[in-house]
Amino acid sequence: MFSLDDMIQFLPSLLHGALLTIAVSLLAFALAMVCGLLTGIARISRLWPLRAVSAVYIQFIRGTPLLLQLFFIYYVLPYGGIVLSPFVSGVLGLALNYTAYMAEVFRSGIQAIPKGQWEAGASVGMSRRLMLRRIILPQAVRIIVPSIGNFFVSIFKDSALVSVITMRDLMFSGQLLASATYKHFEIFAMVAAIYFLISYPTAKFVEWIEARIDVTRRPVVIGMRG
């Protein structure tokens, strides 16, 4: 039966694993945001090689399982002389995977902006890069915030997969404790509770951000030079 003594005994190890899970998720999300934006812009570039490479990357990543990608980074790359720690492999695997999905979100957000906005920027002498930074991206970000927020919650839950490459995250810590004590129900109940206690407030925070953006004044979209 589950007892307070069990909680006191297991909690420190699980909380340490939870901190690693949060660190992996935050780093992977930040990298995926930056790389996703760049890849999304490449998808609509006027240069066909950029469009082709980004399209192949997106389709390949989305067409293969995240678990396989983690295995490849951690177990296969060492054959080529690239040896990465479980932590770095986990961050890189999650970031590369979510980059492909975020790239499509950024692309769709940018393409959702009316062409008149591009024409208005061009009419006042803005370069394409300046139009993206001053006009298009501020509006596109407002459109894609719900999707980006959901991705953050998803990447936190998918981070449990890094346990397969022996990183001592929350899930792996739970597996080790369960193997040592045979108290599977108690331990995995605590693991589930910790995941929920982190992901639920995060989801509510994303909802709050969405509500704030809905009532925020729209940015000025033309007439600025720089």
C-alpha positions in Angstrom: 0.0 0.0 0.0 1.1 3.6 -0.7 2.4 5.3 2.4 3.9 8.6 3.4 7.2 6.8 4.2 7.3 5.7 0.5 6.8 9.2 -0.7 9.5 10.5 1.6 11.8 7.8 0.4 11.2 8.1 -3.3 10.5 11.8 -3.7 14.1 13.2 -3.7 15.2 11.0 -6.6 12.1 11.7 -8.6 12.3 15.4 -8.1 15.9 15.3 -9.3 14.8 13.5 -12.4 12.0 16.1 -12.8 14.5 18.9 -12.8 16.4 17.2 -15.6 13.2 16.7 -17.5 12.3 20.4 -17.2 15.9 21.4 -18.3 15.8 19.1 -21.3 12.3 20.4 -22.3 13.2 24.0 -22.0 16.5 23.8 -23.9 14.9 21.6 -26.6 11.9 24.0 -26.9 14.2 27.1 -27.2 16.3 25.4 -29.9 13.3 24.2 -31.8 11.7 27.7 -31.7 14.8 29.3 -33.3 15.5 26.5 -35.8 11.8 26.1 -36.6 11.5 29.8 -37.4 14.6 29.6 -39.7 13.4 26.4 -41.4 9.9 27.9 -41.8 11.3 31.0 -43.5 13.5 28.7 -45.7 10.3 26.9 -46.8 8.9 30.1 -48.3 12.3 31.4 -49.6 12.7 32.6 -53.1 15.8 30.3 -53.4 14.7 26.9 -54.5 17.6 25.0 -52.9 16.6 26.3 -49.5 13.0 25.4 -50.1 14.0 21.9 -51.3 16.4 21.2 -48.4 13.9 22.4 -45.7 11.1 20.4 -47.3 13.1 17.2 -47.3 14.2 17.7 -43.7 10.6 18.3 -42.6 9.2 15.3 -44.4 12.0 13.0 -43.2 11.7 14.1 -39.5 8.0 13.9 -39.5 8.0 10.6 -41.3 10.3 8.8 -38.7 9.6 8.2 -35.0 11.2 10.4 -32.4 12.3 7.2 -30.6 14.3 6.2 -33.7 15.9 9.6 -33.9 17.0 9.5 -30.3 18.5 6.0 -30.9 20.3 7.3 -34.0 21.8 10.3 -32.2 23.0 8.4 -29.1 23.9 5.0 -30.5 24.7 5.4 -34.2 26.6 8.7 -34.3 29.4 7.3 -32.1 30.3 5.0 -35.1 31.1 8.2 -37.0 33.2 9.6 -34.1 30.4 11.8 -32.7 29.9 10.9 -29.0 27.3 12.8 -27.1 26.1 12.6 -23.5 22.6 11.4 -22.8 21.6 14.9 -21.8 22.9 16.5 -25.0 21.5 13.7 -27.1 18.1 14.1 -25.5 18.0 17.9 -26.1 19.3 17.5 -29.7 16.8 14.8 -30.5 13.8 16.6 -29.2 14.9 19.9 -30.8 15.4 18.4 -34.2 12.1 16.6 -34.1 10.1 19.6 -33.0 11.9 21.9 -35.4 10.1 20.1 -38.2 6.7 20.7 -36.7 7.3 24.2 -35.6 8.7 25.1 -39.1 5.3 24.2 -40.6 3.5 26.2 -37.9 5.7 29.3 -38.6 5.3 28.8 -42.4 1.5 28.6 -42.1 1.4 31.6 -39.8 3.5 33.7 -42.2 1.5 32.7 -45.2 -1.7 33.5 -43.3 -0.8 37.2 -43.4 -2.6 38.9 -46.3 -0.4 39.7 -49.3 -1.4 43.3 -49.0 0.9 43.6 -46.0 3.9 42.6 -48.1 2.8 45.0 -50.8 2.4 47.8 -48.2 5.9 47.2 -46.9 7.4 47.1 -50.4 5.6 50.3 -51.2 7.5 52.2 -48.6 10.8 50.8 -49.6 11.3 48.0 -47.1 13.5 45.0 -47.9 12.0 41.5 -47.6 14.0 40.9 -44.4 12.8 44.1 -42.8 9.2 43.3 -43.8 9.5 39.9 -42.1 10.9 41.5 -38.9 8.7 44.6 -38.7 5.4 43.6 -40.3 4.9 39.9 -40.9 6.4 38.0 -37.9 4.8 40.2 -35.2 1.4 39.3 -36.7 2.3 35.7 -37.5 3.4 35.1 -33.9 -0.1 36.2 -32.7 -1.7 33.6 -35.0 0.6 30.7 -34.0 0.8 31.2 -30.2 -1.8 28.5 -29.4 0.1 25.9 -31.5 3.5 26.9 -30.1 2.1 26.7 -26.5 0.7 23.3 -27.2 4.0 22.2 -28.5 5.7 23.2 -25.3 3.3 21.0 -23.3 3.9 18.2 -25.8 7.7 18.4 -25.7 7.6 18.2 -21.9 5.6 14.9 -22.1 7.6 13.5 -25.0 10.8 14.1 -23.0 10.0 10.9 -21.2 11.4 9.1 -24.3 14.9 10.3 -23.4 14.9 7.6 -20.7 15.6 5.0 -23.4 19.1 6.6 -23.9 19.8 6.2 -20.1 19.3 9.8 -19.1 18.2 10.0 -15.5 15.1 12.1 -16.2 11.9 11.7 -14.3 10.8 8.5 -16.1 14.2 6.8 -15.9 14.5 7.6 -12.2 11.1 6.0 -11.7 12.1 2.9 -13.6 15.3 2.6 -11.5 13.3 2.9 -8.3 10.7 0.5 -9.4 13.3 -2.1 -10.5 15.0 -1.8 -7.1 12.0 -1.8 -4.8 9.3 -3.6 -6.9 6.8 -0.9 -5.8 5.7 -0.2 -9.3 2.3 1.2 -8.5 3.5 3.6 -5.9 6.4 4.9 -7.9 4.7 5.3 -11.2 1.7 6.9 -9.5 4.1 9.5 -8.1 5.8 9.9 -11.5 2.4 10.5 -13.1 1.5 13.0 -10.4 4.7 15.0 -10.9 4.2 15.1 -14.7 0.6 16.4 -14.2 1.6 19.0 -11.6 4.1 20.4 -14.0 2.2 20.1 -17.3 -1.2 21.3 -16.1 -0.1 24.7 -14.8 2.0 25.1 -18.0 -1.1 24.5 -20.1 -3.1 27.0 -18.0 -0.3 29.5 -18.4 -0.5 29.0 -22.2 -4.2 29.7 -22.1 -3.6 32.9 -20.2 -1.1 34.0 -22.8 -3.6 33.3 -25.5 -6.2 35.4 -23.7 -3.8 38.3 -23.3 -2.9 38.2 -26.9 -6.5 38.2 -28.0 -7.1 41.6 -26.3 -3.7 43.1 -27.1 -3.6 46.0 -29.6 -2.5 44.8 -33.0 1.0 46.1 -34.1 1.5 48.9 -36.6 2.3 47.1 -39.8 3.3 49.8 -42.3 5.1 53.1 -42.4 8.2 52.1 -40.4 11.8 52.2 -41.7 15.0 50.8 -40.3 
